[in-house]
Amino acid sequence: MSLIKEFIKKTISENTVTIFSKSYCPYCLGAKDIFDDLKVDYKALELNELPDGLDIQQGLAELTSQRTVPNIFVNQVHVGGSDDLKAALASGKLAILLKEAGIKNKL
C-alpha cells in the first residue's frame, strides 16, 4: 500500500488541481464541470478505469478519511468531495487556493 500512497502524494504534488474520480459518477462530473466553467485545468484520475483504482481509493481513504469520489485537491490542499467543492466556491476558499497556486480564473 505504501507504493499506492506514494503515487497518490506524487500525483497531488505534480498537479495544481487533482480530482480522483469515477467516469460514471454524476458528482464527479459536476466537480469537473465547475473547473471547466472556471477554465482551470485539472488532472482527473478515473479510478474505475485504472487497474489499481480500488487500491488508490483505499489509499485515499486512509490519507483523507474520505471514502467517496470525487476526492479533490487544490494546490495540494484536500478540498473534499462535490459538496465541499461547492461550499469552497461559494465561500471564496476555492478562489484563495487557486490564487495561491498562481491560477487566474473567473472567480
Contacts in CASP RR format, 6 or more apart in sequence:
PFRMAT RR
TARGET T0000
AUTHOR 0000-0000-0000
METHOD contacts of the structure
MODEL  1
MSLIKEFIKKTISENTVTIFSKSYCPYCLGAKDIFDDLKVDYKALELNEL
PDGLDIQQGLAELTSQRTVPNIFVNQVHVGGSDDLKAALASGKLAILLKE
AGIKNKL
1 55 0 8 1.000
1 58 0 8 1.000
1 59 0 8 1.000
1 62 0 8 1.000
4 52 0 8 1.000
4 55 0 8 1.000
4 56 0 8 1.000
4 58 0 8 1.000
4 59 0 8 1.000
5 59 0 8 1.000
5 62 0 8 1.000
5 63 0 8 1.000
7 52 0 8 1.000
7 56 0 8 1.000
8 20 0 8 1.000
8 56 0 8 1.000
8 59 0 8 1.000
8 60 0 8 1.000
8 63 0 8 1.000
9 63 0 8 1.000
11 18 0 8 1.000
11 43 0 8 1.000
11 45 0 8 1.000
12 18 0 8 1.000
12 73 0 8 1.000
12 76 0 8 1.000
13 76 0 8 1.000
14 43 0 8 1.000
15 42 0 8 1.000
15 43 0 8 1.000
15 73 0 8 1.000
16 40 0 8 1.000
16 41 0 8 1.000
16 42 0 8 1.000
16 74 0 8 1.000
16 75 0 8 1.000
16 98 0 8 1.000
16 101 0 8 1.000
16 103 0 8 1.000
17 35 0 8 1.000
17 40 0 8 1.000
17 41 0 8 1.000
17 42 0 8 1.000
17 43 0 8 1.000
17 72 0 8 1.000
17 73 0 8 1.000
17 74 0 8 1.000
17 75 0 8 1.000
18 42 0 8 1.000
18 43 0 8 1.000
18 44 0 8 1.000
18 45 0 8 1.000
18 72 0 8 1.000
18 73 0 8 1.000
19 28 0 8 1.000
19 31 0 8 1.000
19 32 0 8 1.000
19 35 0 8 1.000
19 42 0 8 1.000
19 43 0 8 1.000
19 44 0 8 1.000
19 45 0 8 1.000
19 70 0 8 1.000
19 71 0 8 1.000
19 72 0 8 1.000
19 73 0 8 1.000
20 45 0 8 1.000
20 47 0 8 1.000
20 56 0 8 1.000
20 57 0 8 1.000
20 60 0 8 1.000
20 69 0 8 1.000
20 70 0 8 1.000
20 71 0 8 1.000
20 72 0 8 1.000
21 28 0 8 1.000
21 31 0 8 1.000
21 32 0 8 1.000
21 44 0 8 1.000
21 45 0 8 1.000
21 46 0 8 1.000
21 47 0 8 1.000
21 69 0 8 1.000
21 70 0 8 1.000
22 28 0 8 1.000
22 46 0 8 1.000
22 47 0 8 1.000
22 48 0 8 1.000
22 69 0 8 1.000
23 46 0 8 1.000
23 48 0 8 1.000
23 49 0 8 1.000
24 48 0 8 1.000
25 69 0 8 1.000
25 70 0 8 1.000
27 68 0 8 1.000
27 69 0 8 1.000
27 70 0 8 1.000
27 81 0 8 1.000
27 82 0 8 1.000
28 44 0 8 1.000
28 69 0 8 1.000
28 70 0 8 1.000
28 82 0 8 1.000
30 82 0 8 1.000
31 70 0 8 1.000
31 72 0 8 1.000
31 81 0 8 1.000
31 82 0 8 1.000
31 85 0 8 1.000
32 42 0 8 1.000
32 44 0 8 1.000
32 70 0 8 1.000
34 85 0 8 1.000
34 86 0 8 1.000
34 89 0 8 1.000
35 41 0 8 1.000
35 42 0 8 1.000
37 106 0 8 1.000
38 98 0 8 1.000
38 105 0 8 1.000
38 106 0 8 1.000
38 107 0 8 1.000
39 105 0 8 1.000
39 106 0 8 1.000
40 98 0 8 1.000
40 103 0 8 1.000
40 105 0 8 1.000
45 56 0 8 1.000
47 53 0 8 1.000
47 54 0 8 1.000
47 56 0 8 1.000
47 57 0 8 1.000
47 69 0 8 1.000
50 56 0 8 1.000
57 67 0 8 1.000
57 69 0 8 1.000
57 71 0 8 1.000
60 66 0 8 1.000
60 71 0 8 1.000
61 67 0 8 1.000
64 71 0 8 1.000
64 78 0 8 1.000
64 80 0 8 1.000
66 78 0 8 1.000
66 80 0 8 1.000
66 81 0 8 1.000
68 81 0 8 1.000
69 81 0 8 1.000
70 80 0 8 1.000
70 81 0 8 1.000
70 82 0 8 1.000
70 85 0 8 1.000
71 78 0 8 1.000
71 80 0 8 1.000
71 81 0 8 1.000
72 78 0 8 1.000
72 79 0 8 1.000
72 80 0 8 1.000
72 81 0 8 1.000
72 84 0 8 1.000
72 85 0 8 1.000
73 79 0 8 1.000
74 88 0 8 1.000
74 94 0 8 1.000
74 97 0 8 1.000
74 98 0 8 1.000
74 101 0 8 1.000
75 97 0 8 1.000
75 98 0 8 1.000
75 100 0 8 1.000
75 101 0 8 1.000
77 97 0 8 1.000
79 85 0 8 1.000
79 88 0 8 1.000
79 93 0 8 1.000
79 94 0 8 1.000
79 97 0 8 1.000
85 94 0 8 1.000
87 93 0 8 1.000
88 94 0 8 1.000
88 97 0 8 1.000
89 95 0 8 1.000
89 107 0 8 1.000
92 107 0 8 1.000
94 107 0 8 1.000
95 105 0 8 1.000
95 107 0 8 1.000
98 105 0 8 1.000
98 107 0 8 1.000
END
